[in-house]
Amino acid sequence: MKVENSVGPDKRQIEAFGEPGPDAPIYMVNLLKFKEKAEYEDGRESDLSGREAYALYGQAVVKLLEKHGGGAVFGGDVTHLTLGVVEDLWDQVAIATYPSRAAMLAMATSPEYQECAVHRNAGLEGQLNIETVLSGALSGQT
């Protein structure tokens, strides 16, 4: 299995993002890897670490999630790899929920999101975003 962190989607992923998606709320699992020092695309000087820049983004996104019918479910630092092998462990895991893929797309293309995304881009070395839906076995449904 090849694992490659990215800061943005490729063409195929962008096209798939516009498809309807599951007919259920989605939970986006974010595996985050931060830059040691934030690097802003507009060249501004910053003493922020990548983690600190991403935290600015995170504070703004929590409000946007709620505005678009979603919410922050979980956020935590990665402390140990218990099973499996990866070359470089992620720094943090975050899970957000959206009522639909369309709601996530609406948030991600909003002017408010674009404004705060500069901090995301400055702070992230890369990430994996994994779209999930509740499984009957784990949600108590049969």
The first five atom37 places (N, CA, C, CB, O) and aatype in JSON, in Angstrom:
{
  "aatype": [12, 11, 19, 6, 2, 15, 19, 7, 14, 3, 11, 1, 5, 9, 6, 0, 13, 7, 6, 14, 7, 14, 3, 0, 14, 9, 18, 12, 19, 2, 10, 10, 11, 13, 11, 6, 11, 0, 6, 18, 6, 3, 7, 1, 6, 15, 3, 10, 15, 7, 1, 6, 0, 18, 0, 10, 18, 7, 5, 0, 19, 19, 11, 10, 10, 6, 11, 8, 7, 7, 7, 0, 19, 13, 7, 7, 3, 19, 16, 8, 10, 16, 10, 7, 19, 19, 6, 3, 10, 17, 3, 5, 19, 0, 9, 0, 16, 18, 14, 15, 1, 0, 0, 12, 10, 0, 12, 0, 16, 15, 14, 6, 18, 5, 6, 4, 0, 19, 8, 1, 2, 0, 7, 10, 6, 7, 5, 10, 2, 9, 6, 16, 19, 10, 15, 7, 0, 10, 15, 7, 5, 16],
  "atom_mask": [
    [1, 1, 1, 1, 1],
    [1, 1, 1, 1, 1],
    [1, 1, 1, 1, 1],
    [1, 1, 1, 1, 1],
    [1, 1, 1, 1, 1],
    [1, 1, 1, 1, 1],
    [1, 1, 1, 1, 1],
    [1, 1, 1, 0, 1],
    [1, 1, 1, 1, 1],
    [1, 1, 1, 1, 1],
    [1, 1, 1, 1, 1],
    [1, 1, 1, 1, 1],
    [1, 1, 1, 1, 1],
    [1, 1, 1, 1, 1],
    [1, 1, 1, 1, 1],
    [1, 1, 1, 1, 1],
    [1, 1, 1, 1, 1],
    [1, 1, 1, 0, 1],
    [1, 1, 1, 1, 1],
    [1, 1, 1, 1, 1],
    [1, 1, 1, 0, 1],
    [1, 1, 1, 1, 1],
    [1, 1, 1, 1, 1],
    [1, 1, 1, 1, 1],
    [1, 1, 1, 1, 1],
    [1, 1, 1, 1, 1],
    [1, 1, 1, 1, 1],
    [1, 1, 1, 1, 1],
    [1, 1, 1, 1, 1],
    [1, 1, 1, 1, 1],
    [1, 1, 1, 1, 1],
    [1, 1, 1, 1, 1],
    [1, 1, 1, 1, 1],
    [1, 1, 1, 1, 1],
    [1, 1, 1, 1, 1],
    [1, 1, 1, 1, 1],
    [1, 1, 1, 1, 1],
    [1, 1, 1, 1, 1],
    [1, 1, 1, 1, 1],
    [1, 1, 1, 1, 1],
    [1, 1, 1, 1, 1],
    [1, 1, 1, 1, 1],
    [1, 1, 1, 0, 1],
    [1, 1, 1, 1, 1],
    [1, 1, 1, 1, 1],
    [1, 1, 1, 1, 1],
    [1, 1, 1, 1, 1],
    [1, 1, 1, 1, 1],
    [1, 1, 1, 1, 1],
    [1, 1, 1, 0, 1],
    [1, 1, 1, 1, 1],
    [1, 1, 1, 1, 1],
    [1, 1, 1, 1, 1],
    [1, 1, 1, 1, 1],
    [1, 1, 1, 1, 1],
    [1, 1, 1, 1, 1],
    [1, 1, 1, 1, 1],
    [1, 1, 1, 0, 1],
    [1, 1, 1, 1, 1],
    [1, 1, 1, 1, 1],
    [1, 1, 1, 1, 1],
    [1, 1, 1, 1, 1],
    [1, 1, 1, 1, 1],
    [1, 1, 1, 1, 1],
    [1, 1, 1, 1, 1],
    [1, 1, 1, 1, 1],
    [1, 1, 1, 1, 1],
    [1, 1, 1, 1, 1],
    [1, 1, 1, 0, 1],
    [1, 1, 1, 0, 1],
    [1, 1, 1, 0, 1],
    [1, 1, 1, 1, 1],
    [1, 1, 1, 1, 1],
    [1, 1, 1, 1, 1],
    [1, 1, 1, 0, 1],
    [1, 1, 1, 0, 1],
    [1, 1, 1, 1, 1],
    [1, 1, 1, 1, 1],
    [1, 1, 1, 1, 1],
    [1, 1, 1, 1, 1],
    [1, 1, 1, 1, 1],
    [1, 1, 1, 1, 1],
    [1, 1, 1, 1, 1],
    [1, 1, 1, 0, 1],
    [1, 1, 1, 1, 1],
    [1, 1, 1, 1, 1],
    [1, 1, 1, 1, 1],
    [1, 1, 1, 1, 1],
    [1, 1, 1, 1, 1],
    [1, 1, 1, 1, 1],
    [1, 1, 1, 1, 1],
    [1, 1, 1, 1, 1],
    [1, 1, 1, 1, 1],
    [1, 1, 1, 1, 1],
    [1, 1, 1, 1, 1],
    [1, 1, 1, 1, 1],
    [1, 1, 1, 1, 1],
    [1, 1, 1, 1, 1],
    [1, 1, 1, 1, 1],
    [1, 1, 1, 1, 1],
    [1, 1, 1, 1, 1],
    [1, 1, 1, 1, 1],
    [1, 1, 1, 1, 1],
    [1, 1, 1, 1, 1],
    [1, 1, 1, 1, 1],
    [1, 1, 1, 1, 1],
    [1, 1, 1, 1, 1],
    [1, 1, 1, 1, 1],
    [1, 1, 1, 1, 1],
    [1, 1, 1, 1, 1],
    [1, 1, 1, 1, 1],
    [1, 1, 1, 1, 1],
    [1, 1, 1, 1, 1],
    [1, 1, 1, 1, 1],
    [1, 1, 1, 1, 1],
    [1, 1, 1, 1, 1],
    [1, 1, 1, 1, 1],
    [1, 1, 1, 1, 1],
    [1, 1, 1, 1, 1],
    [1, 1, 1, 1, 1],
    [1, 1, 1, 1, 1],
    [1, 1, 1, 1, 1],
    [1, 1, 1, 0, 1],
    [1, 1, 1, 1, 1],
    [1, 1, 1, 1, 1],
    [1, 1, 1, 0, 1],
    [1, 1, 1, 1, 1],
    [1, 1, 1, 1, 1],
    [1, 1, 1, 1, 1],
    [1, 1, 1, 1, 1],
    [1, 1, 1, 1, 1],
    [1, 1, 1, 1, 1],
    [1, 1, 1, 1, 1],
    [1, 1, 1, 1, 1],
    [1, 1, 1, 1, 1],
    [1, 1, 1, 0, 1],
    [1, 1, 1, 1, 1],
    [1, 1, 1, 1, 1],
    [1, 1, 1, 1, 1],
    [1, 1, 1, 0, 1],
    [1, 1, 1, 1, 1],
    [1, 1, 1, 1, 1]
  ],
  "atom_positions": [
    [[0.84, -1.18, 0.0], [0.0, 0.0, 0.0], [0.88, 1.24, 0.0], [-0.95, 0.0, 1.21], [1.77, 1.4, 0.84]],
    [[0.62, 2.1, -0.95], [1.36, 3.36, -1.03], [0.59, 4.42, -0.25], [1.57, 3.8, -2.52], [-0.63, 4.52, -0.38]],
    [[1.29, 5.19, 0.57], [0.67, 6.28, 1.33], [1.41, 7.56, 0.96], [0.73, 6.02, 2.88], [2.63, 7.64, 1.08]],
    [[0.66, 8.57, 0.51], [1.27, 9.82, 0.12], [0.44, 10.98, 0.65], [1.4, 9.91, -1.42], [-0.7, 11.18, 0.22]],
    [[0.99, 11.74, 1.58], [0.31, 12.92, 2.1], [0.21, 13.98, 1.0], [1.04, 13.49, 3.35], [1.06, 14.03, 0.11]],
    [[-0.82, 14.81, 1.08], [-1.0, 15.89, 0.13], [-1.68, 17.06, 0.82], [-1.82, 15.42, -1.1], [-2.39, 16.87, 1.81]],
    [[-1.47, 18.25, 0.31], [-2.15, 19.42, 0.86], [-3.43, 19.72, 0.07], [-1.21, 20.65, 0.84], [-4.35, 20.33, 0.61]],
    [[-3.48, 19.28, -1.18], [-4.67, 19.5, -2.01], [-5.0, 18.28, -2.83], [0.0, 0.0, 0.0], [-4.15, 17.42, -3.04]],
    [[-6.24, 18.19, -3.31], [-6.67, 17.04, -4.11], [-6.11, 17.09, -5.53], [-8.19, 16.96, -4.15], [-5.81, 18.16, -6.05]],
    [[-5.99, 15.9, -6.14], [-5.6, 15.86, -7.55], [-6.87, 15.99, -8.4], [-4.83, 14.53, -7.88], [-7.98, 16.06, -7.87]],
    [[-6.71, 16.01, -9.72], [-7.84, 16.25, -10.64], [-8.94, 15.2, -10.44], [-7.35, 16.23, -12.09], [-10.12, 15.55, -10.4]],
    [[-8.56, 13.94, -10.32], [-9.54, 12.86, -10.15], [-10.32, 13.04, -8.86], [-8.85, 11.49, -10.17], [-11.53, 12.83, -8.83]],
    [[-9.64, 13.42, -7.79], [-10.29, 13.62, -6.5], [-11.24, 14.82, -6.54], [-9.24, 13.81, -5.4], [-12.32, 14.79, -5.93]],
    [[-10.85, 15.86, -7.24], [-11.72, 17.04, -7.38], [-13.01, 16.65, -8.11], [-10.99, 18.18, -8.14], [-14.1, 17.04, -7.7]],
    [[-12.88, 15.88, -9.19], [-14.05, 15.44, -9.94], [-14.97, 14.58, -9.07], [-13.62, 14.66, -11.19], [-16.18, 14.76, -9.1]],
    [[-14.4, 13.65, -8.31], [-15.19, 12.77, -7.44], [-15.88, 13.55, -6.33], [-14.3, 11.68, -6.84], [-16.96, 13.19, -5.87]],
    [[-15.24, 14.63, -5.89], [-15.8, 15.46, -4.82], [-17.13, 16.07, -5.23], [-14.81, 16.57, -4.44], [-17.99, 16.32, -4.38]],
    [[-17.32, 16.31, -6.52], [-18.56, 16.89, -7.01], [-19.68, 15.88, -7.2], [0.0, 0.0, 0.0], [-20.82, 16.28, -7.46]],
    [[-19.39, 14.59, -7.06], [-20.42, 13.55, -7.17], [-21.27, 13.54, -5.9], [-19.78, 12.15, -7.41], [-20.81, 14.0, -4.85]],
    [[-22.51, 13.02, -5.98], [-23.41, 13.08, -4.82], [-22.87, 12.44, -3.53], [-24.69, 12.42, -5.18], [-23.09, 12.98, -2.45]],
    [[-22.18, 11.34, -3.62], [-21.65, 10.69, -2.44], [-22.7, 9.87, -1.71], [0.0, 0.0, 0.0], [-23.81, 9.68, -2.21]],
    [[-22.35, 9.38, -0.53], [-23.27, 8.53, 0.23], [-24.55, 9.28, 0.6], [-22.58, 8.02, 1.49], [-24.55, 10.5, 0.77]],
    [[-25.64, 8.53, 0.72], [-26.91, 9.1, 1.13], [-27.0, 9.02, 2.66], [-28.11, 8.36, 0.46], [-27.92, 8.42, 3.22]],
    [[-26.04, 9.64, 3.3], [-25.94, 9.61, 4.77], [-24.92, 10.66, 5.17], [-25.52, 8.18, 5.3], [-24.12, 11.1, 4.35]],
    [[-24.93, 11.06, 6.44], [-23.88, 11.98, 6.9], [-22.51, 11.34, 6.7], [-24.1, 12.36, 8.39], [-22.35, 10.13, 6.82]],
    [[-21.53, 12.18, 6.41], [-20.16, 11.68, 6.26], [-19.31, 12.16, 7.43], [-19.54, 12.14, 4.92], [-19.55, 13.21, 8.02]],
    [[-18.32, 11.35, 7.74], [-17.33, 11.67, 8.75], [-15.99, 11.7, 8.05], [-17.35, 10.64, 9.95], [-15.53, 10.68, 7.52]],
    [[-15.36, 12.87, 8.05], [-14.09, 13.02, 7.37], [-12.96, 12.84, 8.38], [-14.0, 14.41, 6.67], [-12.81, 13.62, 9.32]],
    [[-12.18, 11.79, 8.18], [-11.02, 11.51, 9.02], [-9.82, 12.22, 8.4], [-10.77, 9.95, 9.15], [-9.5, 11.99, 7.23]],
    [[-9.18, 13.08, 9.17], [-8.04, 13.86, 8.7], [-6.79, 13.4, 9.45], [-8.27, 15.38, 8.9], [-6.72, 13.53, 10.67]],
    [[-5.82, 12.88, 8.73], [-4.53, 12.53, 9.31], [-3.57, 13.64, 8.91], [-4.01, 11.1, 8.82], [-3.27, 13.82, 7.73]],
    [[-3.1, 14.38, 9.9], [-2.4, 15.64, 9.66], [-0.91, 15.56, 9.97], [-3.03, 16.74, 10.47], [-0.51, 15.03, 11.01]],
    [[-0.1, 16.08, 9.07], [1.35, 16.21, 9.28], [1.7, 17.68, 9.12], [2.17, 15.32, 8.26], [1.43, 18.28, 8.08]],
    [[2.3, 18.27, 10.16], [2.58, 19.7, 10.16], [4.01, 20.01, 9.74], [2.33, 20.27, 11.53], [4.93, 19.22, 9.94]],
    [[4.17, 21.18, 9.14], [5.51, 21.72, 8.87], [6.11, 22.13, 10.21], [5.46, 22.92, 7.86], [5.39, 22.47, 11.14]],
    [[7.41, 22.11, 10.28], [8.06, 22.59, 11.5], [7.78, 24.07, 11.7], [9.59, 22.33, 11.43], [7.46, 24.5, 12.81]],
    [[7.89, 24.85, 10.64], [7.63, 26.29, 10.69], [6.62, 26.63, 9.6], [8.96, 27.11, 10.5], [6.74, 26.16, 8.47]],
    [[5.62, 27.45, 9.94], [4.61, 27.85, 8.97], [5.24, 28.61, 7.82], [3.53, 28.72, 9.65], [6.14, 29.42, 8.01]],
    [[4.76, 28.32, 6.62], [5.23, 28.99, 5.41], [4.02, 29.49, 4.63], [6.11, 28.03, 4.52], [3.28, 28.7, 4.04]],
    [[3.81, 30.8, 4.65], [2.65, 31.38, 3.97], [2.95, 31.6, 2.5], [2.25, 32.71, 4.63], [4.03, 32.07, 2.13]],
    [[1.98, 31.26, 1.65], [2.15, 31.35, 0.19], [2.35, 32.79, -0.28], [0.95, 30.76, -0.51], [2.96, 33.02, -1.32]],
    [[1.83, 33.76, 0.48], [1.99, 35.16, 0.08], [3.32, 35.75, 0.54], [0.84, 36.0, 0.64], [3.58, 36.94, 0.34]],
    [[4.17, 34.92, 1.15], [5.5, 35.35, 1.55], [5.59, 36.11, 2.86], [0.0, 0.0, 0.0], [6.67, 36.57, 3.23]],
    [[4.46, 36.25, 3.57], [4.49, 36.99, 4.84], [5.42, 36.32, 5.84], [3.08, 37.11, 5.42], [5.56, 35.09, 5.86]],
    [[6.04, 37.12, 6.65], [6.9, 36.62, 7.72], [6.02, 36.07, 8.85], [7.84, 37.73, 8.25], [4.97, 36.63, 9.15]],
    [[6.46, 34.99, 9.46], [5.71, 34.39, 10.55], [6.65, 33.65, 11.47], [4.62, 33.46, 10.02], [7.58, 32.99, 11.03]],
    [[6.39, 33.77, 12.77], [7.12, 33.0, 13.77], [6.32, 31.77, 14.21], [7.45, 33.88, 14.97], [6.72, 31.06, 15.13]],
    [[5.18, 31.53, 13.56], [4.32, 30.42, 13.95], [4.9, 29.08, 13.51], [2.93, 30.59, 13.36], [5.55, 28.99, 12.47]],
    [[4.66, 28.07, 14.31], [4.97, 26.71, 13.88], [3.84, 26.28, 12.93], [5.12, 25.72, 15.11], [2.81, 26.94, 12.86]],
    [[4.05, 25.2, 12.23], [3.0, 24.68, 11.38], [1.76, 24.31, 12.18], [0.0, 0.0, 0.0], [0.64, 24.57, 11.76]],
    [[1.97, 23.72, 13.33], [0.86, 23.35, 14.21], [0.08, 24.58, 14.66], [1.38, 22.58, 15.44], [-1.15, 24.54, 14.71]],
    [[0.77, 25.67, 14.98], [0.1, 26.9, 15.43], [-0.7, 27.53, 14.29], [1.14, 27.91, 15.96], [-1.81, 28.02, 14.5]],
    [[-0.14, 27.52, 13.08], [-0.87, 28.08, 11.94], [-2.12, 27.24, 11.67], [0.04, 28.12, 10.67], [-3.19, 27.79, 11.41]],
    [[-1.98, 25.93, 11.73], [-3.13, 25.07, 11.5], [-4.2, 25.26, 12.58], [-2.69, 23.59, 11.45], [-5.39, 25.16, 12.3]],
    [[-3.79, 25.55, 13.8], [-4.75, 25.8, 14.88], [-5.6, 27.03, 14.58], [-4.01, 25.98, 16.23], [-6.78, 27.06, 14.91]],
    [[-5.01, 28.06, 13.95], [-5.79, 29.24, 13.55], [-6.87, 28.84, 12.54], [-4.85, 30.34, 12.94], [-8.01, 29.28, 12.62]],
    [[-6.49, 28.01, 11.6], [-7.44, 27.48, 10.62], [-8.53, 26.67, 11.34], [-6.71, 26.59, 9.58], [-9.71, 26.84, 11.06]],
    [[-8.12, 25.8, 12.24], [-9.06, 24.95, 12.95], [-10.12, 25.72, 13.72], [0.0, 0.0, 0.0], [-11.29, 25.34, 13.73]],
    [[-9.71, 26.8, 14.37], [-10.66, 27.63, 15.12], [-11.73, 28.21, 14.2], [-9.93, 28.78, 15.85], [-12.91, 28.24, 14.55]],
    [[-11.33, 28.64, 13.03], [-12.29, 29.21, 12.08], [-13.17, 28.13, 11.46], [-11.54, 29.97, 10.97], [-14.36, 28.35, 11.25]],
    [[-12.6, 26.97, 11.18], [-13.35, 25.9, 10.52], [-14.43, 25.33, 11.44], [-12.41, 24.79, 10.07], [-15.48, 24.93, 10.96]],
    [[-14.19, 25.28, 12.74], [-15.22, 24.78, 13.66], [-16.5, 25.59, 13.48], [-14.72, 24.85, 15.13], [-17.59, 25.02, 13.46]],
    [[-16.37, 26.89, 13.37], [-17.55, 27.76, 13.17], [-18.19, 27.5, 11.81], [-17.15, 29.24, 13.3], [-19.41, 27.48, 11.69]],
    [[-17.37, 27.31, 10.79], [-17.9, 27.05, 9.45], [-18.6, 25.69, 9.37], [-16.78, 27.12, 8.41], [-19.62, 25.55, 8.69]],
    [[-18.06, 24.71, 10.06], [-18.7, 23.39, 10.09], [-20.13, 23.52, 10.6], [-17.9, 22.41, 10.98], [-21.07, 22.98, 10.01]],
    [[-20.28, 24.23, 11.7], [-21.62, 24.41, 12.29], [-22.54, 25.15, 11.33], [-21.52, 25.16, 13.62], [-23.71, 24.81, 11.2]],
    [[-22.02, 26.17, 10.67], [-22.81, 26.95, 9.72], [-23.32, 26.09, 8.57], [-21.97, 28.11, 9.16], [-24.38, 26.36, 8.01]],
    [[-22.57, 25.05, 8.21], [-22.94, 24.17, 7.11], [-23.56, 22.85, 7.58], [-21.72, 23.88, 6.26], [-23.61, 21.88, 6.82]],
    [[-24.02, 22.82, 8.82], [-24.75, 21.66, 9.33], [-23.89, 20.53, 9.86], [0.0, 0.0, 0.0], [-24.4, 19.45, 10.14]],
    [[-22.61, 20.77, 10.0], [-21.7, 19.73, 10.48], [-21.15, 20.06, 11.84], [0.0, 0.0, 0.0], [-21.72, 20.86, 12.58]],
    [[-20.03, 19.45, 12.16], [-19.4, 19.73, 13.44], [-18.07, 19.01, 13.59], [0.0, 0.0, 0.0], [-17.75, 18.09, 12.85]],
    [[-17.32, 19.46, 14.57], [-16.07, 18.8, 14.94], [-16.42, 17.66, 15.88], [-15.06, 19.79, 15.6], [-17.12, 17.86, 16.87]],
    [[-15.93, 16.46, 15.57], [-16.23, 15.27, 16.36], [-15.08, 14.94, 17.31], [-16.52, 14.08, 15.45], [-15.3, 14.62, 18.47]],
    [[-13.86, 15.03, 16.8], [-12.69, 14.61, 17.58], [-11.45, 15.29, 17.04], [-12.53, 13.08, 17.55], [-11.34, 15.52, 15.84]],
    [[-10.54, 15.61, 17.91], [-9.22, 16.09, 17.53], [-8.23, 15.66, 18.58], [0.0, 0.0, 0.0], [-8.47, 15.86, 19.77]],
    [[-7.12, 15.07, 18.18], [-6.13, 14.64, 19.16], [-4.77, 14.43, 18.53], [0.0, 0.0, 0.0], [-4.64, 14.19, 17.33]],
    [[-3.75, 14.52, 19.37], [-2.38, 14.29, 18.93], [-2.1, 12.8, 18.81], [-1.38, 14.94, 19.91], [-2.56, 12.0, 19.63]],
    [[-1.36, 12.42, 17.79], [-0.92, 11.04, 17.62], [0.25, 10.82, 18.56], [-0.53, 10.73, 16.12], [1.22, 11.57, 18.54]],
    [[0.16, 9.78, 19.37], [1.2, 9.51, 20.37], [1.95, 8.21, 20.15], [0.59, 9.5, 21.72], [3.05, 8.04, 20.66]],
    [[1.34, 7.28, 19.39], [1.98, 5.97, 19.26], [1.32, 5.2, 18.13], [1.88, 5.16, 20.6], [0.11, 5.28, 17.95]],
    [[2.09, 4.46, 17.37], [1.57, 3.55, 16.35], [1.5, 2.16, 16.97], [2.45, 3.57, 15.06], [2.53, 1.55, 17.27]],
    [[0.29, 1.68, 17.17], [0.08, 0.41, 17.86], [0.16, -0.79, 16.93], [-1.24, 0.42, 18.56], [0.56, -1.88, 17.34]],
    [[-0.23, -0.61, 15.67], [-0.28, -1.71, 14.72], [0.05, -1.21, 13.34], [-1.66, -2.39, 14.73], [-0.4, -0.13, 12.94]],
    [[0.83, -1.96, 12.61], [1.17, -1.59, 11.25], [2.5, -0.86, 11.17], [0.0, 0.0, 0.0], [3.21, -0.72, 12.17]],
    [[2.82, -0.41, 9.99], [4.09, 0.27, 9.75], [3.85, 1.45, 8.81], [5.16, -0.71, 9.15], [3.24, 1.29, 7.75]],
    [[4.32, 2.6, 9.2], [4.36, 3.76, 8.31], [5.73, 4.38, 8.45], [3.22, 4.8, 8.64], [6.36, 4.32, 9.5]],
    [[6.19, 4.97, 7.37], [7.51, 5.58, 7.38], [7.58, 6.77, 8.33], [7.91, 6.02, 5.98], [8.55, 6.93, 9.07]],
    [[6.54, 7.59, 8.31], [6.52, 8.8, 9.14], [5.12, 8.96, 9.71], [6.95, 10.06, 8.31], [4.17, 9.11, 8.95]],
    [[4.99, 8.94, 10.99], [3.7, 9.01, 11.66], [3.1, 10.41, 11.56], [3.84, 8.6, 13.12], [3.83, 11.4, 11.58]],
    [[1.78, 10.5, 11.45], [1.1, 11.78, 11.43], [1.19, 12.43, 12.8], [-0.37, 11.62, 11.0], [1.44, 11.75, 13.8]],
    [[0.98, 13.74, 12.85], [1.06, 14.49, 14.11], [-0.27, 14.55, 14.84], [1.56, 15.9, 13.84], [-0.32, 14.57, 16.07]],
    [[-1.36, 14.58, 14.08], [-2.66, 14.79, 14.69], [-3.74, 14.11, 13.85], [-2.95, 16.3, 14.85], [-3.59, 13.94, 12.64]],
    [[-4.82, 13.73, 14.52], [-6.0, 13.19, 13.86], [-7.17, 14.09, 14.21], [-6.28, 11.7, 14.29], [-7.35, 14.48, 15.36]],
    [[-7.97, 14.43, 13.2], [-9.18, 15.21, 13.43], [-10.31, 14.55, 12.65], [-8.99, 16.71, 12.99], [-10.12, 14.08, 11.53]],
    [[-11.5, 14.52, 13.26], [-12.67, 13.98, 12.59], [-13.75, 15.06, 12.6], [-13.17, 12.66, 13.27], [-14.09, 15.61, 13.65]],
    [[-14.29, 15.33, 11.41], [-15.38, 16.29, 11.26], [-16.55, 15.58, 10.61], [-14.94, 17.54, 10.42], [-16.36, 14.64, 9.84]],
    [[-17.76, 16.02, 10.92], [-18.94, 15.45, 10.29], [-19.65, 16.51, 9.46], [-19.89, 14.86, 11.34], [-19.66, 17.69, 9.8]],
    [[-20.24, 16.05, 8.37], [-21.0, 16.9, 7.46], [-22.3, 16.17, 7.14], [-20.19, 17.22, 6.15], [-22.32, 14.93, 7.1]],
    [[-23.39, 16.89, 6.92], [-24.64, 16.2, 6.57], [-24.56, 15.49, 5.22], [-25.78, 17.2, 6.55], [-25.31, 14.55, 4.97]],
    [[-23.65, 15.93, 4.36], [-23.49, 15.33, 3.03], [-22.17, 15.81, 2.43], [-24.69, 15.7, 2.09], [-21.54, 16.75, 2.92]],
    [[-21.77, 15.14, 1.36], [-20.58, 15.58, 0.63], [-20.83, 16.97, 0.04], [-20.21, 14.57, -0.48], [-19.91, 17.79, -0.03]],
    [[-22.07, 17.23, -0.4], [-22.41, 18.54, -0.97], [-22.22, 19.65, 0.06], [-23.85, 18.54, -1.49], [-21.78, 20.75, -0.29]],
    [[-22.56, 19.38, 1.32], [-22.38, 20.38, 2.38], [-20.89, 20.67, 2.59], [-23.03, 19.91, 3.7], [-20.5, 21.81, 2.81]],
    [[-20.07, 19.61, 2.52], [-18.63, 19.81, 2.67], [-18.09, 20.64, 1.51], [-17.9, 18.45, 2.75], [-17.26, 21.52, 1.71]],
    [[-18.56, 20.34, 0.3], [-18.12, 21.09, -0.87], [-18.54, 22.55, -0.77], [-18.69, 20.47, -2.16], [-17.77, 23.45, -1.11]],
    [[-19.77, 22.8, -0.29], [-20.24, 24.18, -0.12], [-19.36, 24.92, 0.87], [-21.7, 24.2, 0.35], [-19.03, 26.09, 0.65]],
    [[-18.97, 24.26, 1.96], [-18.11, 24.91, 2.94], [-16.73, 25.19, 2.34], [-17.97, 24.04, 4.2], [-16.19, 26.28, 2.47]],
    [[-16.17, 24.18, 1.67], [-14.8, 24.29, 1.14], [-14.67, 25.31, 0.03], [-14.34, 22.94, 0.64], [-13.56, 25.78, -0.25]],
    [[-15.77, 25.67, -0.61], [-15.71, 26.65, -1.69], [-16.24, 28.02, -1.26], [-16.5, 26.15, -2.87], [-16.32, 28.94, -2.08]],
    [[-16.59, 28.15, 0.0], [-17.11, 29.43, 0.49], [-15.98, 30.46, 0.65], [-17.84, 29.24, 1.84], [-14.83, 30.08, 0.9]],
    [[-16.29, 31.73, 0.51], [-15.27, 32.78, 0.71], [-14.68, 32.74, 2.12], [-15.87, 34.15, 0.45], [-13.49, 33.0, 2.31]],
    [[-15.51, 32.41, 3.12], [-15.01, 32.35, 4.5], [-13.96, 31.25, 4.66], [-16.18, 32.11, 5.49], [-12.96, 31.42, 5.36]],
    [[-14.2, 30.12, 3.99], [-13.22, 29.03, 4.05], [-11.93, 29.43, 3.36], [-13.8, 27.75, 3.41], [-10.84, 29.2, 3.88]],
    [[-12.05, 30.03, 2.2], [-10.86, 30.44, 1.45], [-9.99, 31.39, 2.27], [-11.26, 31.11, 0.12], [-8.77, 31.35, 2.21]],
    [[-10.65, 32.24, 3.05], [-9.93, 33.2, 3.88], [-9.1, 32.51, 4.97], [-10.91, 34.18, 4.53], [-7.95, 32.88, 5.21]],
    [[-9.68, 31.51, 5.61], [-8.94, 30.83, 6.7], [-8.01, 29.74, 6.19], [-9.92, 30.23, 7.7], [-7.1, 29.33, 6.91]],
    [[-8.22, 29.26, 4.97], [-7.4, 28.17, 4.42], [-5.94, 28.57, 4.24], [-7.97, 27.72, 3.09], [-5.08, 27.7, 4.12]],
    [[-5.64, 29.86, 4.23], [-4.23, 30.28, 4.12], [-3.42, 29.74, 5.29], [-4.11, 31.82, 4.06], [-2.24, 29.42, 5.14]],
    [[-4.05, 29.64, 6.47], [-3.36, 29.1, 7.64], [-3.19, 27.59, 7.53], [-4.14, 29.45, 8.93], [-2.17, 27.04, 7.96]],
    [[-4.18, 26.92, 6.96], [-4.09, 25.48, 6.73], [-2.9, 25.19, 5.81], [-5.42, 24.93, 6.11], [-2.06, 24.35, 6.11]],
    [[-2.86, 25.89, 4.69], [-1.81, 25.67, 3.71], [-0.44, 26.03, 4.26], [-2.09, 26.48, 2.46], [0.56, 25.38, 3.92]],
    [[-0.37, 27.05, 5.11], [0.9, 27.45, 5.7], [1.41, 26.42, 6.7], [0.76, 28.81, 6.39], [2.61, 26.22, 6.84]],
    [[0.5, 25.76, 7.39], [0.88, 24.86, 8.47], [1.06, 23.41, 8.09], [0.0, 0.0, 0.0], [1.8, 22.69, 8.75]],
    [[0.38, 22.97, 7.04], [0.41, 21.55, 6.7], [1.56, 21.18, 5.78], [-0.89, 21.16, 6.05], [1.81, 21.82, 4.76]],
    [[2.26, 20.12, 6.17], [3.2, 19.48, 5.26], [2.41, 18.58, 4.32], [4.3, 18.67, 6.05], [2.74, 18.45, 3.14]],
    [[1.38, 17.97, 4.85], [0.51, 17.1, 4.06], [-0.5, 16.42, 4.94], [0.0, 0.0, 0.0], [-0.41, 16.49, 6.17]],
    [[-1.47, 15.77, 4.33], [-2.48, 15.06, 5.1], [-3.17, 14.02, 4.24], [-3.51, 16.04, 5.67], [-3.03, 14.01, 3.01]],
    [[-3.9, 13.16, 4.88], [-4.83, 12.26, 4.23], [-6.21, 12.64, 4.72], [-4.5, 10.74, 4.52], [-6.4, 12.87, 5.91]],
    [[-7.17, 12.72, 3.81], [-8.59, 12.93, 4.16], [-9.31, 11.67, 3.73], [-9.2, 14.23, 3.46], [-9.25, 11.28, 2.56]],
    [[-10.0, 11.03, 4.65], [-10.68, 9.78, 4.36], [-12.16, 9.95, 4.68], [-10.06, 8.6, 5.17], [-12.54, 10.13, 5.84]],
    [[-13.0, 9.89, 3.64], [-14.43, 10.01, 3.83], [-14.98, 8.68, 4.34], [-15.13, 10.42, 2.5], [-14.68, 7.62, 3.78]],
    [[-15.79, 8.74, 5.4], [-16.38, 7.53, 5.96], [-17.86, 7.77, 6.26], [-15.62, 7.1, 7.24], [-18.31, 8.91, 6.38]],
    [[-18.61, 6.67, 6.38], [-19.99, 6.7, 6.84], [-20.11, 5.69, 7.97], [-21.01, 6.38, 5.68], [-19.32, 4.75, 8.05]],
    [[-21.08, 5.89, 8.84], [-21.26, 4.96, 9.95], [-21.53, 3.56, 9.42], [-22.4, 5.42, 10.86], [-22.31, 3.37, 8.49]],
    [[-20.88, 2.6, 10.04], [-21.07, 1.2, 9.72], [-22.15, 0.63, 10.63], [-19.76, 0.41, 9.86], [-22.18, 0.96, 11.82]],
    [[-23.02, -0.2, 10.11], [-24.07, -0.82, 10.91], [-23.52, -1.53, 12.14], [0.0, 0.0, 0.0], [-24.1, -1.43, 13.22]],
    [[-22.4, -2.23, 12.0], [-21.85, -2.99, 13.13], [-21.36, -2.08, 14.25], [-20.7, -3.87, 12.65], [-21.49, -2.43, 15.43]],
    [[-20.82, -0.94, 13.91], [-20.26, -0.06, 14.93], [-21.26, 0.96, 15.45], [-19.06, 0.65, 14.39], [-21.07, 1.53, 16.53]],
    [[-22.31, 1.21, 14.69], [-23.28, 2.22, 15.1], [-24.45, 1.64, 15.87], [-23.79, 2.97, 13.9], [-25.35, 2.37, 16.29]],
    [[-24.45, 0.32, 16.06], [-25.55, -0.32, 16.77], [-26.69, -0.71, 15.85], [0.0, 0.0, 0.0], [-27.69, -1.27, 16.3]],
    [[-26.54, -0.43, 14.56], [-27.56, -0.81, 13.58], [-27.25, -2.19, 13.04], [-27.63, 0.22, 12.42], [-26.09, -2.6, 13.02]],
    [[-28.25, -2.91, 12.62], [-28.0, -4.21, 12.02], [-28.51, -4.28, 10.61], [-28.63, -5.31, 12.85], [-28.39, -5.31, 9.95]]
  ]
}
